[in-house]
């Protein structure tokens, strides 16, 4: 199935699952700019719609709901894409200010926010595609399909490897436990298993040689991160 069929099925599934304002937002919001992004940028980049949500509801700093154009959930990460049309975002100073405040708040909540110019996407889609390929490379690598390695690594092990990639190959058990909502002892247990499998390297410091973090030593293109 090509883009058109996959897109229609993806959109239909989201429409079926939504009600009320969330449904209305999707019907109103997934228009020309969002469709252009998923067709000319997202599809060539990823080739699938797994984890991608159109018109995704989030809360701002006041607890009020609003909808980002597209949000991709990959592992424990959230990446929001906002398609910026100068006519709708640039002429109203109050709306422009609000949009930037919302983006800043989302980033403070550990969500990556990427602003995409609609004009640039129309005139120079290859630039947008190239920039996003570089930015999203670790996350796209984590989505590589390989069922045999999926059986070889548990969900927690894959989450730990993804998390290490996000933080420049470094995984600190205490920080990982808080982010993944696990016990620190559980993180250490699975990190040791990844050491045995050749994916992590323990890094120790001091006279006692206490392990203070684990370093991810696998390839960023590895299918182990499915």
Residue frames relative to the residue before (quaternion, step in Angstrom):
aa qw qx qy qz dx dy dz
X 1.0000 0.0000 0.0000 0.0000 0.00 0.00 0.00
X 0.3395 -0.7677 0.5121 0.1820 3.58 -0.81 1.00
X 0.8042 -0.3039 0.1984 0.4708 3.53 -1.33 -0.18
X 0.6776 0.5190 -0.3199 0.4113 3.59 0.71 -1.04
X 0.6926 0.4750 -0.2817 0.4641 3.58 0.87 -0.96
X 0.6650 0.4961 -0.3029 0.4689 3.58 0.93 -0.90
X 0.6488 0.5201 -0.3180 0.4554 3.58 0.97 -0.85
X 0.6751 0.4953 -0.3036 0.4546 3.57 0.85 -0.94
X 0.6549 0.5036 -0.3110 0.4698 3.58 1.00 -0.80
X 0.6361 0.5348 -0.3100 0.4620 3.59 0.99 -0.88
X 0.6927 0.4688 -0.2748 0.4742 3.57 0.85 -0.99
X 0.6388 0.5338 -0.3213 0.4514 3.58 0.98 -0.84
X 0.6438 0.5242 -0.3243 0.4533 3.59 0.96 -0.82
X 0.6697 0.4837 -0.3028 0.4752 3.60 0.98 -0.80
X 0.6334 0.5319 -0.3308 0.4544 3.59 1.01 -0.76
X 0.6606 0.5194 -0.3038 0.4490 3.58 1.00 -0.82
X 0.7131 0.4731 -0.2584 0.4482 3.58 1.05 -0.75
X 0.6999 0.4975 -0.2665 0.4377 3.61 1.19 -0.38
X 0.1033 -0.7679 0.6300 0.0525 3.48 -1.32 0.54
X 0.8271 0.2933 -0.1687 0.4488 3.54 -1.33 0.20
X 0.8471 -0.1262 0.1114 0.5041 3.54 -1.04 -0.87
X 0.6187 0.5479 -0.3499 0.4412 3.58 1.05 -0.68
X 0.6472 0.4955 -0.3069 0.4913 3.57 1.08 -0.72
X 0.6524 0.5144 -0.3131 0.4602 3.58 0.93 -0.89
X 0.6430 0.5319 -0.3225 0.4468 3.58 0.98 -0.87
X 0.6579 0.5040 -0.3125 0.4643 3.58 0.99 -0.81
X 0.6581 0.5069 -0.3117 0.4612 3.58 0.95 -0.84
X 0.6965 0.4626 -0.2688 0.4782 3.58 1.02 -0.80
X 0.7829 0.4597 -0.1864 0.3754 3.52 0.81 -1.11
X 0.6880 0.4758 -0.3121 0.4503 3.60 0.98 -0.71
X 0.1951 0.8133 -0.5130 0.1930 3.53 0.46 1.29
X 0.8646 -0.1516 0.0941 0.4696 3.52 -1.25 -0.57
X 0.7094 0.4796 -0.2815 0.4329 3.61 0.71 -1.05
X 0.6820 0.4823 -0.2893 0.4675 3.56 0.91 -0.91
X 0.6431 0.5125 -0.3180 0.4719 3.56 1.01 -0.82
X 0.6350 0.5259 -0.3313 0.4588 3.60 0.99 -0.82
X 0.6448 0.5268 -0.3236 0.4493 3.58 0.98 -0.83
X 0.7150 0.4467 -0.2865 0.4552 3.60 0.74 -0.97
X 0.6822 0.4839 -0.2973 0.4605 3.61 1.11 -0.60
X 0.7987 0.3332 -0.1725 0.4705 3.59 0.75 -0.99
X 0.7595 0.3228 -0.1924 0.5310 3.60 1.21 -0.37
X 0.7448 0.4323 -0.2577 0.4381 3.58 0.51 -1.15
X 0.6917 0.4944 -0.2993 0.4330 3.60 0.77 -0.99
X 0.6740 0.4549 -0.3213 0.4853 3.67 0.85 -0.77
X 0.6579 0.5264 -0.3048 0.4440 3.58 1.11 -0.68
X 0.8272 0.2364 -0.0829 0.5029 3.58 0.74 -1.09
X 0.2665 -0.7976 0.5004 0.2061 3.59 1.02 -0.78
X 0.7522 0.2370 -0.1746 0.5895 3.59 1.26 0.33
X 0.3787 -0.7136 0.5391 0.2382 3.55 -1.34 0.13
X 0.3048 0.7820 -0.4987 0.2166 3.60 1.25 0.31
X 0.8508 0.1477 -0.1235 0.4889 3.57 -0.82 1.02
X 0.5851 0.5722 -0.3753 0.4353 3.61 1.27 -0.02
X 0.1046 -0.8163 0.5681 0.0002 3.57 -0.74 1.13
X 0.2835 -0.7646 0.5513 0.1763 3.61 -0.72 1.01
X 0.8419 0.0454 -0.0560 0.5348 3.59 -1.06 0.78
X 0.1145 0.8409 -0.5103 0.1389 3.53 0.70 1.20
X 0.3922 -0.7449 0.4968 0.2110 3.57 -0.80 1.05
X 0.0507 0.7646 -0.6400 0.0573 3.56 -0.95 0.99
X 0.4336 -0.6745 0.5294 0.2771 3.57 -1.32 0.18
X 0.3340 -0.7136 0.5684 0.2368 3.56 -1.11 0.65
X 0.7591 -0.4056 0.2523 0.4422 3.60 -1.30 -0.01
X 0.6702 0.4692 -0.3025 0.4890 3.60 1.25 -0.29
X 0.5455 -0.6231 0.3885 0.4041 3.56 1.30 -0.04
X 0.5113 0.6463 -0.4172 0.3832 3.57 1.27 0.22
X 0.4622 -0.6958 0.4829 0.2627 3.55 -1.03 0.82
X 0.1316 0.7323 -0.6678 0.0230 3.50 -1.26 0.60
X 0.4173 -0.7314 0.5001 0.2020 3.57 -1.24 0.30
X 0.2667 -0.7304 0.6049 0.1717 3.56 -0.84 1.00
X 0.6476 -0.5661 0.3382 0.3818 3.56 -1.08 0.73
X 0.7789 -0.1154 0.1150 0.6056 3.57 0.86 -1.01
X 0.0434 -0.7852 0.6173 0.0240 3.56 -1.05 0.74
X 0.1877 -0.7798 0.5927 0.0737 3.53 -0.87 1.06
X 0.1561 -0.7595 0.6272 0.0738 3.54 -0.85 1.06
X 0.0841 0.7808 -0.6103 0.1043 3.55 -0.65 1.16
X 0.7998 -0.0600 -0.0199 0.5970 3.56 -0.35 1.24
X 0.7706 -0.2799 0.2386 0.5204 3.56 -0.79 -1.03
X 0.5745 0.6099 -0.3637 0.4071 3.60 1.29 0.08
X 0.1497 -0.7467 0.6394 0.1061 3.54 -1.31 0.52
X 0.0332 -0.7937 0.6070 -0.0211 3.56 -0.82 1.04
X 0.1605 -0.8050 0.5688 0.0521 3.56 -0.59 1.19
X 0.1633 -0.7575 0.6262 0.0864 3.55 -1.09 0.82
X 0.0630 -0.7825 0.6193 0.0142 3.57 -0.77 1.05
X 0.2522 -0.7676 0.5757 0.1254 3.57 -0.67 1.15
X 0.1686 -0.8376 0.5180 0.0406 3.56 -0.40 1.27
X 0.1003 -0.7686 0.6318 0.0075 3.53 -0.63 1.25
X 0.4803 -0.6997 0.4376 0.2971 3.61 -0.59 1.10
X 0.6479 0.5543 -0.3273 0.4072 3.58 0.95 -0.81
X 0.7598 0.3729 -0.2094 0.4897 3.59 0.99 -0.78
X 0.7662 0.3660 -0.1979 0.4896 3.60 1.13 -0.51
X 0.7502 0.4609 -0.2262 0.4167 3.55 1.08 -0.60
X 0.6777 0.5226 -0.3043 0.4184 3.62 1.11 -0.46
X 0.7001 0.3876 -0.2482 0.5459 3.57 1.19 -0.45
X 0.3670 -0.7723 0.4719 0.2149 3.59 -0.32 1.24
X 0.6544 0.5161 -0.3213 0.4497 3.62 0.96 -0.83
X 0.6684 0.4854 -0.3061 0.4733 3.60 0.94 -0.85
X 0.6116 0.5508 -0.3363 0.4578 3.56 1.05 -0.82
X 0.6658 0.4995 -0.2927 0.4706 3.58 0.92 -0.94
X 0.6654 0.5114 -0.3028 0.4518 3.58 0.93 -0.93
X 0.6380 0.5350 -0.3294 0.4453 3.58 0.97 -0.86
X 0.6820 0.4772 -0.2929 0.4704 3.58 0.92 -0.89
X 0.6299 0.5291 -0.3359 0.4588 3.60 1.00 -0.75
X 0.6520 0.5105 -0.3156 0.4634 3.57 0.97 -0.84
X 0.6513 0.5128 -0.3162 0.4613 3.58 0.97 -0.83
X 0.6485 0.5127 -0.3120 0.4682 3.56 0.99 -0.85
X 0.6557 0.5054 -0.3173 0.4626 3.58 0.96 -0.83
X 0.6336 0.5319 -0.3348 0.4511 3.59 0.95 -0.83
X 0.6649 0.4974 -0.3054 0.4660 3.57 0.96 -0.83
X 0.6230 0.5256 -0.3409 0.4685 3.57 1.13 -0.58
X 0.6779 0.4462 -0.2751 0.5155 3.58 1.28 -0.36
X 0.5731 -0.6406 0.3474 0.3748 3.57 1.23 0.62
X 0.5019 0.5816 -0.4689 0.4359 3.55 0.98 0.94
X 0.3545 -0.7180 0.5552 0.2251 3.58 -0.79 0.98
X 0.0961 -0.7908 0.6034 0.0347 3.61 -0.87 0.96
X 0.0679 -0.7997 0.5965 -0.0079 3.54 -0.74 1.13
X 0.2181 -0.7831 0.5738 0.0992 3.56 -0.71 1.13
X 0.1241 -0.8028 0.5829 0.0186 3.56 -0.76 1.11
X 0.3564 -0.7326 0.5436 0.2016 3.58 -0.77 1.06
X 0.4256 -0.7040 0.5077 0.2558 3.58 -0.76 1.04
X 0.6396 0.5263 -0.3307 0.4523 3.59 0.97 -0.81
X 0.6685 0.4871 -0.3051 0.4720 3.60 0.92 -0.86
X 0.6398 0.5336 -0.3229 0.4491 3.55 1.03 -0.78
X 0.6594 0.4854 -0.3023 0.4881 3.59 1.10 -0.68
X 0.7681 0.4011 -0.1964 0.4589 3.58 0.85 -1.00
X 0.8203 0.0835 0.0127 0.5657 3.57 1.02 -0.78
X 0.0125 -0.8516 0.5241 0.0012 3.61 0.64 1.06
X 0.5831 0.5951 -0.3825 0.3995 3.61 1.12 -0.57
X 0.6173 0.5342 -0.3507 0.4589 3.61 1.09 -0.63
X 0.6528 0.5024 -0.3128 0.4729 3.58 0.90 -0.93
X 0.6580 0.5204 -0.3068 0.4495 3.58 0.91 -0.93
X 0.6751 0.4944 -0.2969 0.4601 3.58 0.90 -0.92
X 0.6639 0.5081 -0.3101 0.4527 3.59 0.91 -0.91
X 0.6951 0.4645 -0.2846 0.4691 3.58 0.88 -0.90
X 0.5894 0.5617 -0.3798 0.4391 3.59 1.06 -0.60
X 0.6701 0.4826 -0.2964 0.4799 3.59 0.98 -0.81
X 0.6788 0.5038 -0.2924 0.4471 3.59 0.93 -0.91
X 0.7891 0.3612 -0.1606 0.4702 3.56 0.89 -0.96
X 0.3274 0.7967 -0.4700 0.1927 3.56 1.27 0.01
X 0.6830 0.4754 -0.3262 0.4485 3.67 0.75 -0.87
X 0.6764 0.4969 -0.2963 0.4557 3.58 1.02 -0.79
X 0.6470 0.5048 -0.3167 0.4757 3.58 1.03 -0.76
X 0.6058 0.5478 -0.3485 0.4598 3.57 1.10 -0.69
X 0.6546 0.5328 -0.3055 0.4409 3.54 1.04 -0.81
X 0.6973 0.4620 -0.2683 0.4779 3.58 1.22 -0.39
X 0.3813 0.7344 -0.4875 0.2785 3.61 1.26 0.07
X 0.3641 -0.7679 0.4905 0.1927 3.58 -0.77 1.02
X 0.2495 0.7245 -0.6160 0.1826 3.52 -0.84 1.07
X 0.2718 -0.8283 0.4666 0.1495 3.57 -0.03 1.28
X 0.6247 0.5476 -0.3651 0.4202 3.61 0.98 -0.65
X 0.6914 0.4373 -0.2926 0.4951 3.60 0.96 -0.76
X 0.5536 0.5899 -0.4057 0.4254 3.58 1.15 -0.44
X 0.6615 0.4850 -0.3072 0.4825 3.57 1.06 -0.71
X 0.6603 0.5358 -0.3071 0.4274 3.59 1.13 -0.64
X 0.7682 0.2664 -0.1413 0.5648 3.60 1.20 -0.51
X 0.4229 -0.7107 0.5069 0.2433 3.54 -0.87 0.98
X 0.6788 -0.4736 0.3586 0.4317 3.57 -1.29 0.24
X 0.6544 0.5083 -0.3230 0.4573 3.61 0.94 -0.85
X 0.6416 0.5190 -0.3326 0.4564 3.60 0.96 -0.81
X 0.6697 0.4850 -0.3106 0.4688 3.60 0.92 -0.84
X 0.6306 0.5257 -0.3364 0.4614 3.60 1.03 -0.75
X 0.6524 0.5091 -0.3159 0.4640 3.59 1.01 -0.78
X 0.6493 0.5014 -0.3259 0.4699 3.59 0.98 -0.75
X 0.6373 0.5173 -0.3277 0.4677 3.59 0.99 -0.81
X 0.6594 0.5189 -0.3076 0.4488 3.54 0.94 -0.92
X 0.6319 0.5274 -0.3315 0.4612 3.58 1.00 -0.79
X 0.6343 0.5284 -0.3298 0.4579 3.60 0.98 -0.81
X 0.6418 0.5411 -0.3239 0.4363 3.57 0.96 -0.85
X 0.7714 0.3112 -0.1582 0.5321 3.57 1.08 -0.76
X 0.6641 -0.5595 0.3003 0.3946 3.55 0.83 1.12
X 0.7084 -0.4973 0.2265 0.4467 3.55 0.99 1.01
X 0.6186 0.5461 -0.3472 0.4457 3.62 1.22 0.10
X 0.0491 -0.7832 0.6197 0.0145 3.57 -0.94 0.94
X 0.1268 -0.7712 0.6221 0.0459 3.56 -0.69 1.16
X 0.5033 -0.7115 0.3899 0.2975 3.61 -0.50 1.14
X 0.6677 0.5068 -0.3200 0.4416 3.61 0.88 -0.85
X 0.6691 0.4884 -0.2928 0.4776 3.57 0.94 -0.92
X 0.6553 0.5134 -0.3111 0.4585 3.58 0.96 -0.87
X 0.6287 0.5438 -0.3329 0.4453 3.58 1.00 -0.79
X 0.6683 0.4886 -0.3028 0.4721 3.58 0.95 -0.84
X 0.6948 0.4905 -0.2888 0.4395 3.58 0.86 -0.90
X 0.7581 0.3633 -0.1930 0.5060 3.58 0.98 -0.85
X 0.3819 -0.7496 0.4548 0.2924 3.57 1.37 0.01
X 0.4434 0.6427 -0.4792 0.4009 3.52 0.84 1.14
X 0.5606 -0.5422 0.4838 0.3971 3.55 -1.31 0.12
X 0.5733 -0.5988 0.4269 0.3614 3.59 -1.04 0.74
X 0.6251 0.5464 -0.3359 0.4449 3.58 1.03 -0.78
X 0.6333 0.5234 -0.3297 0.4650 3.58 1.08 -0.70
X 0.6380 0.5194 -0.3226 0.4681 3.57 0.98 -0.84
X 0.6543 0.5065 -0.3115 0.4673 3.60 0.92 -0.88
X 0.6311 0.5471 -0.3316 0.4387 3.58 0.95 -0.89
X 0.7309 0.4202 -0.2433 0.4796 3.60 0.82 -1.01
X 0.5872 0.5538 -0.3711 0.4591 3.57 1.16 -0.52
X 0.6401 0.5147 -0.3208 0.4716 3.58 1.01 -0.78
X 0.6215 0.5295 -0.3375 0.4685 3.57 1.08 -0.71
X 0.6614 0.4924 -0.2991 0.4802 3.58 1.05 -0.75
X 0.5640 0.5536 -0.3782 0.4821 3.58 1.20 -0.48
X 0.6670 0.5073 -0.2931 0.4602 3.56 0.91 -0.95
X 0.7114 0.4392 -0.2478 0.4895 3.58 1.12 -0.70
X 0.5478 -0.6688 0.3671 0.3435 3.57 1.30 0.16
X 0.5398 0.6340 -0.3986 0.3843 3.59 1.21 0.37
X 0.7603 0.2446 -0.1499 0.5828 3.59 1.17 -0.55
X 0.1595 -0.7386 0.6431 0.1242 3.51 -1.30 0.50
X 0.3659 -0.7367 0.5189 0.2327 3.62 -0.72 1.00
X 0.1591 -0.7773 0.6036 0.0789 3.58 -0.98 0.84
X 0.1004 -0.8216 0.5612 -0.0018 3.57 -0.56 1.22
X 0.1279 -0.7807 0.6086 0.0607 3.55 -1.24 0.53
X 0.7771 0.3913 -0.2584 0.4198 3.54 -1.31 0.36
X 0.7182 -0.4383 0.3336 0.4252 3.51 -1.40 0.11
X 0.6966 0.4822 -0.2712 0.4568 3.57 0.98 -0.83
X 0.2883 -0.7807 0.4963 0.2470 3.56 1.32 -0.32
X 0.1915 0.7866 -0.5500 0.2052 3.54 0.94 0.98
X 0.4375 -0.6916 0.5094 0.2662 3.57 -0.91 0.93
X 0.1476 -0.8207 0.5485 0.0618 3.58 -0.66 1.10
X 0.7924 -0.0763 0.0042 0.6052 3.58 1.21 -0.35
X 0.3653 -0.6918 0.5735 0.2430 3.53 -1.38 0.16
X 0.2519 -0.7645 0.5771 0.1382 3.56 -1.04 0.80
X 0.3777 -0.7093 0.5485 0.2310 3.56 -0.90 0.96
X 0.1022 -0.8276 0.5516 0.0201 3.59 -0.66 1.09
X 0.4753 0.6724 -0.4432 0.3542 3.61 1.24 0.18
X 0.6098 -0.5361 0.4311 0.3934 3.56 -1.30 0.19
X 0.4994 -0.6496 0.4836 0.3077 3.58 -1.07 0.76
X 0.6831 0.4533 -0.2843 0.4970 3.58 1.23 -0.36
X 0.4012 0.7503 -0.4520 0.2680 3.56 1.29 0.09
X 0.4327 -0.6860 0.5197 0.2685 3.60 -1.07 0.74
X 0.4325 0.7190 -0.4563 0.2964 3.61 1.24 -0.04
X 0.6939 0.5208 -0.2706 0.4171 3.59 1.16 -0.57
X 0.2507 0.7955 -0.5196 0.1855 3.59 1.20 0.37
